[in-house]
């Protein structure tokens, strides 16, 4: 296994663990909010008491969702599981197909670099001092995920470009593909 393949595999495992952890945290926070509002609050109101739910859990759940979405997008791009309509590209000769794939990776990397890294950094710097209500963080600290996810996407795109030109060409005869033997994800 090459150094790049090992790095890519380690990065993928790390992102997968982070995404699963964020999803679990978000799920627990939302379940807690639902239980507080649907079970505990009615009981307290019936008893004539005052309700003081933990308000920060709503904001924390929202930020878990944002981080999960952005880091999950980086992971999916790294695994090449993002939406790709490559029916026409597979019809091209191998060299043209590789060039088109590289152009696609360059476009994604450019978007991630320009919008997520550069634009995200401008946003982070501009909101660094704005406190998040109910949480001990600033907006800038929480939105650093834009820059992180953008950097990961650029790294993955560069690795995909290198892989595109270093892997051997495998010609596929699409007339022999049996759709009924394919996995759901491959369809």
C-alpha positions as CSV (number, residue, x, y, z in Angstrom):
1,X,0.0,0.0,0.0
2,X,1.4,3.4,-0.9
3,X,1.8,6.3,1.4
4,X,-1.0,8.2,-0.2
5,X,-3.4,5.2,0.0
6,X,-2.5,4.8,3.7
7,X,-3.0,8.5,4.4
8,X,-6.4,8.4,2.5
9,X,-7.5,5.3,4.4
10,X,-6.5,6.8,7.8
11,X,-8.2,10.1,6.9
12,X,-11.4,8.3,5.9
13,X,-11.5,6.2,9.1
14,X,-11.0,9.4,11.2
15,X,-13.7,11.3,9.3
16,X,-16.1,8.3,9.6
17,X,-15.5,8.2,13.4
18,X,-16.1,11.9,13.7
19,X,-19.3,11.8,11.6
20,X,-20.7,8.8,13.6
21,X,-19.9,10.6,16.9
22,X,-21.5,13.8,15.7
23,X,-24.6,11.9,14.5
24,X,-24.9,10.1,17.8
25,X,-24.5,13.4,19.7
26,X,-27.1,15.1,17.5
27,X,-29.5,12.2,18.0
28,X,-29.2,12.3,21.7
29,X,-29.6,16.0,21.9
30,X,-32.7,15.9,19.8
31,X,-34.2,13.0,21.8
32,X,-33.5,14.9,25.0
33,X,-35.3,18.0,23.6
34,X,-38.3,16.0,22.5
35,X,-38.5,14.2,25.9
36,X,-38.2,17.5,27.8
37,X,-41.0,19.1,25.7
38,X,-43.4,16.2,25.3
39,X,-43.0,14.4,28.7
40,X,-41.3,16.5,31.3
41,X,-42.9,19.9,30.5
42,X,-46.6,18.6,30.7
43,X,-45.9,16.9,34.0
44,X,-44.4,20.1,35.4
45,X,-47.2,22.2,34.2
46,X,-49.8,19.9,35.7
47,X,-47.9,20.1,39.0
48,X,-47.9,23.9,38.8
49,X,-44.2,24.2,38.7
50,X,-41.8,26.3,36.6
51,X,-39.9,24.6,33.7
52,X,-36.3,25.4,33.1
53,X,-35.2,23.1,30.3
54,X,-31.6,23.1,29.2
55,X,-31.7,25.5,26.3
56,X,-28.2,25.0,25.0
57,X,-29.1,21.6,23.7
58,X,-31.0,23.0,20.8
59,X,-28.1,25.2,19.7
60,X,-25.7,22.3,20.2
61,X,-27.9,20.0,18.1
62,X,-27.9,22.6,15.3
63,X,-24.2,22.9,15.2
64,X,-23.7,19.1,15.3
65,X,-25.9,19.0,12.2
66,X,-23.9,21.7,10.4
67,X,-20.6,20.0,11.3
68,X,-21.9,16.6,10.3
69,X,-23.1,17.9,7.0
70,X,-19.9,19.6,6.0
71,X,-17.5,16.9,7.3
72,X,-19.8,14.2,5.8
73,X,-19.6,15.9,2.5
74,X,-15.8,15.8,2.6
75,X,-15.9,12.1,3.6
76,X,-18.2,11.3,0.7
77,X,-16.1,13.1,-1.8
78,X,-13.0,11.3,-0.4
79,X,-14.8,7.9,-0.9
80,X,-16.0,9.0,-4.4
81,X,-19.5,8.3,-3.3
82,X,-20.7,11.7,-4.3
83,X,-23.2,12.2,-7.1
84,X,-21.5,11.6,-10.4
85,X,-23.2,11.1,-13.8
86,X,-20.4,9.4,-15.7
87,X,-22.4,7.5,-18.3
88,X,-21.0,9.7,-21.1
89,X,-17.5,9.9,-19.7
90,X,-17.2,6.1,-19.7
91,X,-17.9,6.2,-23.4
92,X,-14.8,8.3,-24.1
93,X,-11.4,6.9,-24.9
94,X,-9.3,6.3,-21.7
95,X,-7.2,9.5,-22.1
96,X,-10.2,11.7,-22.7
97,X,-12.0,10.1,-19.8
98,X,-9.1,10.8,-17.5
99,X,-8.9,14.4,-18.6
100,X,-12.7,14.9,-18.0
101,X,-12.4,13.3,-14.6
102,X,-9.5,15.6,-13.7
103,X,-11.4,18.6,-14.9
104,X,-14.3,17.6,-12.6
105,X,-11.9,17.2,-9.7
106,X,-10.3,20.6,-10.4
107,X,-13.8,22.3,-10.5
108,X,-14.7,20.7,-7.1
109,X,-11.3,21.6,-5.6
110,X,-11.7,25.2,-7.0
111,X,-15.1,25.5,-5.4
112,X,-13.9,24.1,-2.1
113,X,-10.8,26.4,-2.2
114,X,-12.6,29.6,-3.2
115,X,-15.9,29.3,-1.4
116,X,-15.2,27.1,1.6
117,X,-11.6,27.9,2.5
118,X,-11.3,31.6,1.3
119,X,-14.9,32.6,1.9
120,X,-15.1,30.5,5.0
121,X,-12.0,32.1,6.4
122,X,-13.4,35.6,5.8
123,X,-16.6,34.5,7.6
124,X,-14.7,33.0,10.5
125,X,-12.5,36.1,10.9
126,X,-15.6,38.4,10.7
127,X,-17.5,36.5,13.3
128,X,-14.8,35.5,15.7
129,X,-15.9,37.9,18.4
130,X,-19.6,37.2,18.1
131,X,-20.8,35.0,20.9
132,X,-23.2,32.2,20.3
133,X,-26.2,32.5,22.5
134,X,-26.3,29.9,25.2
135,X,-22.9,28.4,24.3
136,X,-19.4,29.2,25.4
137,X,-18.2,29.5,21.8
138,X,-18.0,32.3,19.2
139,X,-19.6,32.1,15.7
140,X,-16.1,32.1,14.2
141,X,-15.0,29.1,16.3
142,X,-18.0,27.1,15.4
143,X,-17.7,27.9,11.7
144,X,-14.1,26.9,11.3
145,X,-15.6,23.7,10.0
146,X,-16.1,25.5,6.7
147,X,-12.3,25.9,6.3
148,X,-11.6,22.4,7.6
149,X,-14.0,20.7,5.3
150,X,-12.9,22.8,2.4
151,X,-9.3,21.8,3.0
152,X,-10.2,18.1,3.3
153,X,-12.1,18.3,0.0
154,X,-9.2,20.0,-1.8
155,X,-6.8,17.3,-0.4
156,X,-9.2,14.5,-1.6
157,X,-9.5,16.1,-5.0
158,X,-5.7,16.3,-5.4
159,X,-5.4,12.7,-4.4
160,X,-8.1,11.7,-6.9
161,X,-6.3,13.6,-9.7
162,X,-3.1,11.7,-8.9
163,X,-5.0,8.4,-8.8
164,X,-6.7,9.2,-12.1
165,X,-3.3,9.3,-13.9
166,X,-1.5,6.6,-11.9
167,X,-4.0,3.8,-11.9
168,X,-4.1,1.3,-14.8
169,X,-6.8,1.7,-17.4
170,X,-9.5,-0.9,-17.0
171,X,-11.8,-1.2,-20.0
172,X,-15.4,-2.2,-19.2
173,X,-17.7,-3.8,-21.6
174,X,-21.0,-2.4,-20.4
175,X,-23.0,-4.8,-22.6
176,X,-21.9,-7.6,-20.2
177,X,-23.0,-5.9,-17.0
178,X,-25.9,-7.7,-15.3
179,X,-28.0,-5.1,-13.4
180,X,-29.6,-7.8,-11.3
181,X,-26.3,-8.9,-9.8
182,X,-25.2,-5.4,-8.8
183,X,-25.5,-4.0,-5.3
184,X,-28.1,-1.3,-4.7
185,X,-25.3,1.4,-4.4
186,X,-23.8,0.4,-7.7
187,X,-27.0,1.0,-9.6
